[in-house]
Amino acid sequence: MRGPSNEVPESVRIWLLGGFRTSVGHKEAIEESQWRLRKAAKLVKLLALAPNHRMHRERAMDLLWPDLEPKAAANNLRHALHVARRTLEKPSGTSASPRYLLLSGEVLELCPAVTLWVDVEAFESRTS
């Protein structure tokens, strides 16, 4: 699947065991301390562990901001989603559509159209 700039999205790797880090393509891994917003990193972690890497936005809001009113939680989710996208997406001068973290209707999706490797899944597949 090609994006608007005719670039093929790169595969994403997520490590959760032994410390959180991510990488897109062959770029250097992004360590947990490099994420500008902790809740953005937590959003990616939640989606990495969710079945099919999908989660209803209200479920994510309940998990990340359980004490907030729905409107405030929705605002926080939009901000966390923006920061997570900026962390994962390749910086460019164009306003290309997000490729790695999508909100489709009410459902958040992590890497729906690219290869996603999660260490927890790899570990579970080896032990079962």
MDAnalysis code that builds the backbone (N, CA, C; Angstrom):
import MDAnalysis as mda
import numpy as np

u = mda.Universe.empty(384, n_residues=128, atom_resindex=np.repeat(np.arange(128), 3), trajectory=True)
u.add_TopologyAttr("name", ["N", "CA", "C"] * 128)
u.add_TopologyAttr("resid", np.arange(1, 129))
u.add_TopologyAttr("resname", ["MET", "ARG", "GLY", "PRO", "SER", "ASN", "GLU", "VAL", "PRO", "GLU", "SER", "VAL", "ARG", "ILE", "TRP", "LEU", "LEU", "GLY", "GLY", "PHE", "ARG", "THR", "SER", "VAL", "GLY", "HIS", "LYS", "GLU", "ALA", "ILE", "GLU", "GLU", "SER", "GLN", "TRP", "ARG", "LEU", "ARG", "LYS", "ALA", "ALA", "LYS", "LEU", "VAL", "LYS", "LEU", "LEU", "ALA", "LEU", "ALA", "PRO", "ASN", "HIS", "ARG", "MET", "HIS", "ARG", "GLU", "ARG", "ALA", "MET", "ASP", "LEU", "LEU", "TRP", "PRO", "ASP", "LEU", "GLU", "PRO", "LYS", "ALA", "ALA", "ALA", "ASN", "ASN", "LEU", "ARG", "HIS", "ALA", "LEU", "HIS", "VAL", "ALA", "ARG", "ARG", "THR", "LEU", "GLU", "LYS", "PRO", "SER", "GLY", "THR", "SER", "ALA", "SER", "PRO", "ARG", "TYR", "LEU", "LEU", "LEU", "SER", "GLY", "GLU", "VAL", "LEU", "GLU", "LEU", "CYS", "PRO", "ALA", "VAL", "THR", "LEU", "TRP", "VAL", "ASP", "VAL", "GLU", "ALA", "PHE", "GLU", "SER", "ARG", "THR", "SER"])
u.atoms.positions = np.array([
    [0.851, -1.181, 0.000],
    [0.000, 0.000, 0.000],
    [0.892, 1.237, 0.000],
    [0.646, 2.122, -0.909],
    [1.446, 3.331, -1.002],
    [0.670, 4.510, -0.443],
    [1.415, 5.430, 0.176],
    [0.802, 6.628, 0.717],
    [0.659, 7.679, -0.371],
    [0.142, 8.874, 0.004],
    [-0.067, 9.940, -0.964],
    [1.214, 10.388, -1.654],
    [2.349, 10.252, -1.001],
    [3.606, 10.681, -1.607],
    [4.241, 9.545, -2.403],
    [3.488, 8.445, -2.630],
    [3.932, 7.280, -3.392],
    [5.032, 6.503, -2.671],
    [5.198, 6.705, -1.372],
    [6.164, 5.949, -0.587],
    [5.486, 4.721, -0.003],
    [6.225, 3.630, 0.055],
    [5.710, 2.420, 0.677],
    [5.975, 2.531, 2.173],
    [4.942, 2.386, 3.017],
    [5.166, 2.452, 4.459],
    [6.109, 1.338, 4.909],
    [6.941, 1.642, 5.870],
    [7.925, 0.683, 6.355],
    [7.340, -0.143, 7.496],
    [7.920, -1.308, 7.722],
    [7.452, -2.164, 8.803],
    [7.778, -1.531, 10.156],
    [6.989, -1.919, 11.153],
    [7.133, -1.383, 12.500],
    [7.444, -2.532, 13.451],
    [8.370, -2.290, 14.369],
    [8.718, -3.271, 15.394],
    [8.491, -2.625, 16.756],
    [7.883, -3.399, 17.659],
    [7.607, -2.904, 19.008],
    [8.097, -3.931, 20.016],
    [8.936, -3.479, 20.918],
    [9.425, -4.302, 22.013],
    [8.752, -3.845, 23.293],
    [8.165, -4.785, 24.018],
    [7.520, -4.494, 25.297],
    [8.214, -5.236, 26.441],
    [8.787, -6.387, 26.131],
    [9.479, -7.180, 27.145],
    [10.862, -6.589, 27.387],
    [11.209, -6.364, 28.639],
    [12.528, -5.821, 28.953],
    [12.689, -4.353, 28.641],
    [11.610, -3.636, 28.482],
    [11.675, -2.203, 28.202],
    [11.022, -1.872, 26.871],
    [10.306, -0.780, 26.839],
    [9.560, -0.365, 25.642],
    [10.449, 0.391, 24.686],
    [10.389, -0.020, 23.421],
    [11.022, 0.739, 22.345],
    [10.324, 0.372, 21.046],
    [10.431, 1.254, 20.070],
    [9.803, 1.045, 18.766],
    [10.816, 1.378, 17.674],
    [10.571, 0.834, 16.498],
    [11.355, 1.259, 15.341],
    [10.474, 1.157, 14.107],
    [10.739, 2.038, 13.163],
    [10.032, 2.057, 11.885],
    [11.085, 1.867, 10.808],
    [10.942, 0.806, 10.037],
    [11.921, 0.524, 8.999],
    [13.276, 0.222, 9.599],
    [14.290, 0.753, 8.980],
    [15.662, 0.490, 9.426],
    [16.212, 1.617, 10.301],
    [15.325, 2.479, 10.750],
    [15.773, 3.595, 11.579],
    [16.139, 3.106, 12.980],
    [16.912, 3.903, 13.662],
    [17.298, 3.595, 15.046],
    [16.051, 3.512, 15.919],
    [16.091, 2.600, 16.879],
    [14.942, 2.403, 17.770],
    [14.667, 3.668, 18.582],
    [13.384, 3.896, 18.828],
    [12.942, 5.010, 19.668],
    [12.730, 4.431, 21.061],
    [13.558, 4.823, 21.996],
    [13.474, 4.328, 23.368],
    [12.322, 5.017, 24.094],
    [11.850, 4.395, 25.163],
    [10.718, 4.941, 25.912],
    [10.984, 6.372, 26.380],
    [12.206, 6.660, 26.795],
    [12.547, 7.997, 27.292],
    [12.494, 9.062, 26.195],
    [12.482, 8.651, 24.933],
    [12.462, 9.598, 23.821],
    [11.045, 10.011, 23.423],
    [10.041, 9.340, 23.968],
    [8.656, 9.723, 23.659],
    [8.341, 11.011, 24.405],
    [7.868, 12.000, 23.684],
    [7.589, 13.323, 24.253],
    [6.430, 13.296, 25.241],
    [5.516, 12.364, 25.075],
    [4.330, 12.287, 25.924],
    [4.141, 10.827, 26.356],
    [4.145, 10.589, 27.669],
    [4.005, 9.218, 28.178],
    [2.705, 8.568, 27.736],
    [1.619, 9.328, 27.698],
    [0.334, 8.748, 27.308],
    [0.332, 8.343, 25.834],
    [1.107, 9.009, 25.002],
    [1.224, 8.601, 23.602],
    [1.910, 7.241, 23.524],
    [2.961, 7.062, 24.296],
    [3.645, 5.763, 24.350],
    [2.706, 4.693, 24.902],
    [1.942, 5.033, 25.931],
    [0.999, 4.068, 26.506],
    [-0.078, 3.684, 25.501],
    [-0.508, 4.622, 24.675],
    [-1.499, 4.325, 23.648],
    [-0.942, 3.290, 22.667],
    [0.292, 3.463, 22.242],
    [0.923, 2.505, 21.330],
    [1.060, 1.142, 22.012],
    [1.433, 1.133, 23.277],
    [1.545, -0.134, 24.015],
    [0.196, -0.851, 24.087],
    [-0.855, -0.102, 24.410],
    [-2.194, -0.697, 24.487],
    [-2.581, -1.338, 23.156],
    [-2.356, -0.623, 22.069],
    [-2.728, -1.143, 20.762],
    [-1.845, -2.316, 20.340],
    [-0.595, -2.305, 20.748],
    [0.296, -3.427, 20.431],
    [-0.185, -4.715, 21.094],
    [-0.805, -4.589, 22.262],
    [-1.280, -5.755, 23.005],
    [-2.737, -6.104, 22.720],
    [-3.462, -5.206, 22.091],
    [-4.895, -5.420, 21.832],
    [-5.091, -6.464, 20.731],
    [-6.184, -7.213, 20.799],
    [-6.477, -8.172, 19.730],
    [-6.532, -7.477, 18.367],
    [-5.802, -8.018, 17.411],
    [-5.718, -7.452, 16.052],
    [-5.207, -6.015, 16.042],
    [-4.612, -5.593, 17.147],
    [-4.034, -4.241, 17.267],
    [-5.075, -3.158, 17.033],
    [-6.302, -3.452, 17.496],
    [-7.431, -2.524, 17.350],
    [-8.108, -2.349, 18.700],
    [-8.659, -1.151, 18.908],
    [-9.370, -0.872, 20.147],
    [-10.346, 0.274, 19.913],
    [-11.525, 0.139, 20.482],
    [-12.499, 1.218, 20.404],
    [-11.938, 2.421, 21.156],
    [-12.131, 3.589, 20.608],
    [-11.546, 4.804, 21.215],
    [-12.028, 5.024, 22.645],
    [-13.290, 4.694, 22.945],
    [-13.794, 4.875, 24.310],
    [-13.081, 3.944, 25.294],
    [-12.739, 2.741, 24.846],
    [-11.995, 1.811, 25.710],
    [-10.612, 2.385, 26.012],
    [-9.957, 2.913, 25.003],
    [-8.639, 3.530, 25.202],
    [-8.743, 4.708, 26.170],
    [-9.777, 5.522, 26.011],
    [-9.966, 6.673, 26.907],
    [-10.200, 6.202, 28.339],
    [-10.996, 5.143, 28.510],
    [-11.257, 4.609, 29.851],
    [-9.980, 4.080, 30.504],
    [-9.119, 3.457, 29.707],
    [-7.884, 2.899, 30.253],
    [-6.836, 3.968, 30.548],
    [-6.758, 4.980, 29.695],
    [-5.722, 5.999, 29.852],
    [-6.125, 7.149, 30.782],
    [-7.402, 7.485, 30.789],
    [-7.880, 8.611, 31.597],
    [-9.167, 8.219, 32.326],
    [-9.097, 7.276, 33.243],
    [-10.314, 6.759, 33.885],
    [-11.069, 7.779, 34.727],
    [-10.392, 8.796, 35.198],
    [-11.023, 9.763, 36.094],
    [-11.539, 11.019, 35.389],
    [-11.353, 11.101, 34.088],
    [-11.768, 12.306, 33.371],
    [-13.155, 12.155, 32.766],
    [-13.813, 13.294, 32.588],
    [-15.083, 13.324, 31.876],
    [-14.823, 12.950, 30.411],
    [-15.825, 12.411, 29.722],
    [-15.615, 11.965, 28.334],
    [-15.040, 13.032, 27.399],
    [-15.506, 14.266, 27.517],
    [-15.007, 15.316, 26.619],
    [-13.520, 15.597, 26.864],
    [-13.115, 15.664, 28.117],
    [-11.710, 15.897, 28.445],
    [-10.850, 14.706, 28.006],
    [-11.346, 13.495, 28.222],
    [-10.615, 12.302, 27.801],
    [-10.473, 12.270, 26.278],
    [-11.515, 12.666, 25.549],
    [-11.462, 12.698, 24.085],
    [-10.419, 13.709, 23.609],
    [-10.353, 14.861, 24.254],
    [-9.326, 15.857, 23.906],
    [-7.931, 15.303, 24.160],
    [-7.754, 14.637, 25.293],
    [-6.455, 14.039, 25.616],
    [-6.088, 12.955, 24.611],
    [-7.080, 12.156, 24.204],
    [-6.820, 11.106, 23.210],
    [-6.367, 11.724, 21.892],
    [-7.026, 12.777, 21.444],
    [-6.618, 13.437, 20.194],
    [-5.170, 13.919, 20.289],
    [-4.823, 14.496, 21.429],
    [-3.450, 14.985, 21.603],
    [-2.454, 13.819, 21.629],
    [-2.761, 12.769, 22.371],
    [-1.871, 11.601, 22.450],
    [-1.722, 10.949, 21.074],
    [-2.805, 10.873, 20.328],
    [-2.777, 10.297, 18.983],
    [-1.883, 11.133, 18.069],
    [-2.006, 12.438, 18.156],
    [-1.175, 13.345, 17.357],
    [0.313, 13.146, 17.684],
    [0.645, 13.111, 18.961],
    [2.040, 12.956, 19.376],
    [2.575, 11.583, 18.966],
    [1.772, 10.535, 19.136],
    [2.208, 9.188, 18.743],
    [2.456, 9.115, 17.240],
    [1.566, 9.712, 16.460],
    [1.751, 9.731, 15.006],
    [3.033, 10.457, 14.630],
    [3.267, 11.586, 15.246],
    [4.478, 12.370, 14.933],
    [5.734, 11.603, 15.302],
    [5.645, 10.785, 16.343],
    [6.801, 9.987, 16.756],
    [7.058, 8.855, 15.763],
    [6.006, 8.211, 15.291],
    [6.151, 7.063, 14.396],
    [6.323, 7.431, 12.932],
    [5.664, 8.489, 12.493],
    [5.674, 8.846, 11.074],
    [6.989, 9.492, 10.673],
    [7.332, 9.301, 9.420],
    [8.518, 9.923, 8.853],
    [8.260, 11.423, 8.712],
    [9.139, 12.270, 9.249],
    [8.918, 13.708, 9.098],
    [8.967, 14.096, 7.617],
    [8.009, 14.889, 7.219],
    [8.002, 15.366, 5.833],
    [7.329, 16.726, 5.778],
    [7.555, 17.408, 4.708],
    [6.953, 18.715, 4.527],
    [5.510, 18.628, 4.073],
    [5.073, 17.428, 3.689],
    [3.706, 17.274, 3.207],
    [2.795, 16.866, 4.354],
    [1.511, 17.040, 4.152],
    [0.542, 16.631, 5.163],
    [-0.052, 15.289, 4.760],
    [0.818, 14.288, 4.661],
    [0.393, 12.947, 4.255],
    [-0.512, 12.347, 5.323],
    [-1.366, 11.437, 4.884],
    [-2.248, 10.733, 5.814],
    [-1.414, 9.851, 6.726],
    [-1.856, 9.669, 7.970],
    [-1.119, 8.782, 8.872],
    [-1.156, 7.345, 8.349],
    [-0.045, 6.630, 8.522],
    [0.039, 5.266, 8.007],
    [0.125, 4.233, 9.113],
    [0.590, 4.620, 10.274],
    [0.889, 3.640, 11.311],
    [-0.107, 3.645, 12.463],
    [-0.805, 4.709, 12.654],
    [-1.749, 4.816, 13.758],
    [-2.985, 5.544, 13.236],
    [-4.067, 4.781, 13.081],
    [-5.269, 5.332, 12.461],
    [-6.439, 5.353, 13.422],
    [-7.322, 6.302, 13.213],
    [-8.618, 6.331, 13.871],
    [-9.638, 6.217, 12.756],
    [-10.246, 5.029, 12.635],
    [-11.250, 4.762, 11.599],
    [-12.601, 4.693, 12.273],
    [-13.395, 5.742, 12.108],
    [-14.666, 5.812, 12.817],
    [-14.392, 5.933, 14.308],
    [-14.768, 4.924, 15.041],
    [-14.562, 4.916, 16.495],
    [-13.447, 3.962, 16.923],
    [-12.744, 3.381, 15.945],
    [-11.752, 2.347, 16.245],
    [-10.341, 2.842, 15.947],
    [-9.472, 2.688, 16.936],
    [-8.052, 2.975, 16.769],
    [-7.379, 1.723, 16.227],
    [-6.474, 1.904, 15.266],
    [-5.771, 0.775, 14.668],
    [-4.283, 1.081, 14.590],
    [-3.486, 0.114, 15.007],
    [-2.036, 0.226, 14.917],
    [-1.566, -0.587, 13.717],
    [-0.947, 0.072, 12.780],
    [-0.347, -0.555, 11.599],
    [-1.299, -1.465, 10.829],
    [-2.462, -0.948, 10.413],
    [-3.406, -1.816, 9.709],
    [-2.939, -2.257, 8.319],
    [-2.057, -1.504, 7.692],
    [-1.673, -1.812, 6.314],
    [-0.177, -2.065, 6.146],
    [0.536, -2.229, 7.254],
    [1.972, -2.499, 7.176],
    [2.302, -3.673, 8.092],
    [3.472, -4.227, 7.911],
    [3.917, -5.327, 8.753],
    [4.228, -4.798, 10.144],
    [3.651, -5.453, 11.142],
    [3.889, -5.090, 12.538],
    [4.415, -6.322, 13.270],
    [5.557, -6.179, 13.922],
    [6.149, -7.232, 14.733],
    [6.139, -6.751, 16.178],
    [5.569, -7.564, 17.073],
    [5.523, -7.243, 18.503],
    [6.207, -8.394, 19.234],
    [7.185, -8.076, 20.077],
    [7.955, -9.131, 20.742],
    [7.087, -10.060, 21.582],
    [6.048, -9.544, 22.206],
    [5.164, -10.376, 23.025],
    [4.504, -11.446, 22.153],
    [4.048, -11.072, 20.972],
    [3.425, -12.034, 20.064],
    [4.443, -13.068, 19.592],
    [5.647, -12.623, 19.284],
    [6.697, -13.545, 18.844],
    [7.017, -14.536, 19.975],
    [7.108, -14.057, 21.201],
    [7.380, -14.912, 22.341],
    [6.255, -15.918, 22.548],
    [5.017, -15.438, 22.499],
    [3.882, -16.326, 22.700],
    [3.799, -17.391, 21.611],
    [4.122, -17.045, 20.376],
    [4.043, -18.028, 19.298],
    [5.122, -19.103, 19.442],
    [6.246, -18.773, 20.037],
    [7.315, -19.753, 20.253],
    [7.030, -20.677, 21.418],
    [6.255, -20.203, 22.392],
    [6.003, -21.009, 23.585],
    [4.708, -21.813, 23.491],
    [3.952, -21.603, 22.433],
    [2.685, -22.368, 22.343],
    [2.790, -23.505, 21.360],
])
